[in-house]
Amino acid sequence: MDRGFLDFARLYTLNVFKAYFVIRARSNLRFRRIYSHPVDQATGLRYDQTIALTGINSSRYYPENLRRVRIFDAVRQKHLTFLSNNFILPPEIIAELYKCRWKIELFFRWIKQHLRIKSFYGTSENAVKTQIWIAISVYVHVAIIKKRLNLGMVGAQGMSLAAFSVFRPGNSAPQSHNLSLVRKIHGYLLQHLPRVQLLLRSDAAGYNHRLMRYCDQKGVGFVIAGRESEAIFQITQGIKH
């Protein structure tokens, strides 16, 4: 984590729950050195210390020892100091873990720019992973279609529209939500990707005669599962095959 997230009460909570962290230290950090471990300065390491915080608030919020690692970044020509609660990993790995955080930040930036996931519909690990992977899958499918049809780039918004509202809101009827979604995607395709044909496939929860008539009028292919009944039979009689 960057030093903007330096909150010792929060870090101590992570420590209590046996989670490891690596964070940039501030230059005005008040501490007492307990022990200095030997380091090879030829690798860029300057010191690897075990410290105790001595600030009035910091020592109260984080009463246990911390690890303080300082390196010299030859590329940026500056010294970097890190704090961690991991006393097992070599100091070189501690520094490398901090560098890896930038890859994570770039990934989340890519998600926000291309997948347009503004919020998650579930908070469990499985729900978050499922929503991200579905959005990525739709993004890749649209990219493949554009490449095969030689459509060129229309911007990140065009690439992400097909992933718009992959999960319907829990308080919205599935039928009305599907109709609204199909209208938006169909309108976008007509404007930006006229050579791409929209096909709709839905389970029985998506059945709605207005949706079916809209697809029929606009030339949108659809397959919607439904139980065979007299009502469905009468409705489908008015739809061209």
RAJONOR-V587309 format. One record per residue. N is the residue number from 1. RES is the residue in one letter. PHI is phi in whole degrees, 0 to 359 (NA if undefined). D_FIRST is the distance of its C-alpha to the first C-alpha in whole Angstrom. Layout:
# RAJONOR-V587309
N|RES|PHI|D_FIRST ; N|RES|PHI|D_FIRST
This chain:
# RAJONOR-V587309
1|M|NA|0 ; 2|D|282|4 ; 3|R|291|7 ; 4|G|295|8 ; 5|F|263|7 ; 6|L|290|8 ; 7|D|223|11 ; 8|F|292|13 ; 9|A|295|15 ; 10|R|293|12 ; 11|L|295|11 ; 12|Y|291|14 ; 13|T|298|15 ; 14|L|299|13 ; 15|N|295|14 ; 16|V|298|18 ; 17|F|272|17 ; 18|K|63|17 ; 19|A|256|13 ; 20|Y|270|11 ; 21|F|217|8 ; 22|V|226|6 ; 23|I|217|5 ; 24|R|293|7 ; 25|A|268|10 ; 26|R|277|12 ; 27|S|291|16 ; 28|N|263|18 ; 29|L|296|16 ; 30|R|259|19 ; 31|F|205|20 ; 32|R|235|23 ; 33|R|284|23 ; 34|I|261|24 ; 35|Y|204|24 ; 36|S|247|24 ; 37|H|273|24 ; 38|P|293|25 ; 39|V|225|24 ; 40|D|262|25 ; 41|Q|291|24 ; 42|A|293|26 ; 43|T|272|23 ; 44|G|103|21 ; 45|L|286|20 ; 46|R|250|21 ; 47|Y|196|20 ; 48|D|226|19 ; 49|Q|240|19 ; 50|T|256|19 ; 51|I|230|19 ; 52|A|232|20 ; 53|L|289|19 ; 54|T|238|22 ; 55|G|294|21 ; 56|I|301|23 ; 57|N|276|20 ; 58|S|298|18 ; 59|S|291|20 ; 60|R|284|21 ; 61|Y|282|18 ; 62|Y|229|17 ; 63|P|280|20 ; 64|E|264|19 ; 65|N|288|19 ; 66|L|232|15 ; 67|R|255|15 ; 68|R|239|14 ; 69|V|241|14 ; 70|R|237|15 ; 71|I|230|16 ; 72|F|250|18 ; 73|D|274|17 ; 74|A|292|21 ; 75|V|290|20 ; 76|R|267|19 ; 77|Q|55|21 ; 78|K|207|18 ; 79|H|270|17 ; 80|L|234|13 ; 81|T|240|12 ; 82|F|239|10 ; 83|L|244|10 ; 84|S|208|10 ; 85|N|256|13 ; 86|N|264|14 ; 87|F|256|17 ; 88|I|258|19 ; 89|L|293|17 ; 90|P|298|18 ; 91|P|299|16 ; 92|E|298|17 ; 93|I|290|15 ; 94|I|302|12 ; 95|A|293|12 ; 96|E|292|12 ; 97|L|299|10 ; 98|Y|294|7 ; 99|K|295|10 ; 100|C|292|10 ; 101|R|298|7 ; 102|W|294|9 ; 103|K|295|12 ; 104|I|294|11 ; 105|E|295|10 ; 106|L|295|14 ; 107|F|295|15 ; 108|F|292|14 ; 109|R|296|16 ; 110|W|297|19 ; 111|I|299|19 ; 112|K|292|19 ; 113|Q|280|22 ; 114|H|252|24 ; 115|L|267|24 ; 116|R|53|24 ; 117|I|275|23 ; 118|K|276|22 ; 119|S|204|22 ; 120|F|256|22 ; 121|Y|278|26 ; 122|G|225|25 ; 123|T|249|22 ; 124|S|284|22 ; 125|E|301|21 ; 126|N|294|24 ; 127|A|294|25 ; 128|V|295|21 ; 129|K|298|22 ; 130|T|298|25 ; 131|Q|296|25 ; 132|I|294|22 ; 133|W|292|25 ; 134|I|295|28 ; 135|A|297|27 ; 136|I|296|26 ; 137|S|299|29 ; 138|V|295|31 ; 139|Y|301|29 ; 140|V|294|30 ; 141|H|299|34 ; 142|V|296|34 ; 143|A|296|33 ; 144|I|295|36 ; 145|I|299|38 ; 146|K|296|38 ; 147|K|290|38 ; 148|R|293|41 ; 149|L|270|43 ; 150|N|54|42 ; 151|L|270|40 ; 152|G|77|38 ; 153|M|268|35 ; 154|V|240|35 ; 155|G|99|31 ; 156|A|296|28 ; 157|Q|295|30 ; 158|G|295|33 ; 159|M|291|31 ; 160|S|264|29 ; 161|L|295|32 ; 162|A|296|33 ; 163|A|269|30 ; 164|F|298|31 ; 165|S|52|31 ; 166|V|299|31 ; 167|F|257|31 ; 168|R|283|34 ; 169|P|300|33 ; 170|G|296|34 ; 171|N|261|37 ; 172|S|245|38 ; 173|A|296|41 ; 174|P|300|41 ; 175|Q|295|44 ; 176|S|294|43 ; 177|H|293|39 ; 178|N|298|41 ; 179|L|297|43 ; 180|S|297|41 ; 181|L|294|38 ; 182|V|297|41 ; 183|R|299|43 ; 184|K|293|39 ; 185|I|292|39 ; 186|H|297|42 ; 187|G|297|43 ; 188|Y|292|40 ; 189|L|297|41 ; 190|L|298|44 ; 191|Q|278|43 ; 192|H|250|41 ; 193|L|230|41 ; 194|P|295|45 ; 195|R|274|46 ; 196|V|267|43 ; 197|Q|266|45 ; 198|L|270|43 ; 199|L|238|44 ; 200|L|248|43 ; 201|R|230|43 ; 202|S|215|43 ; 203|D|278|44 ; 204|A|297|46 ; 205|A|293|44 ; 206|G|269|44 ; 207|Y|292|47 ; 208|N|197|49 ; 209|H|293|52 ; 210|R|292|51 ; 211|L|295|48 ; 212|M|295|51 ; 213|R|291|53 ; 214|Y|298|50 ; 215|C|298|49 ; 216|D|294|53 ; 217|Q|291|54 ; 218|K|265|51 ; 219|G|75|51 ; 220|V|267|48 ; 221|G|289|49 ; 222|F|211|48 ; 223|V|225|48 ; 224|I|236|47 ; 225|A|289|48 ; 226|G|192|51 ; 227|R|283|53 ; 228|E|286|57 ; 229|S|214|59 ; 230|E|296|62 ; 231|A|297|59 ; 232|I|295|57 ; 233|F|299|60 ; 234|Q|294|62 ; 235|I|293|58 ; 236|T|290|58 ; 237|Q|293|62 ; 238|G|273|61 ; 239|I|255|58 ; 240|K|292|59 ; 241|H|257|59
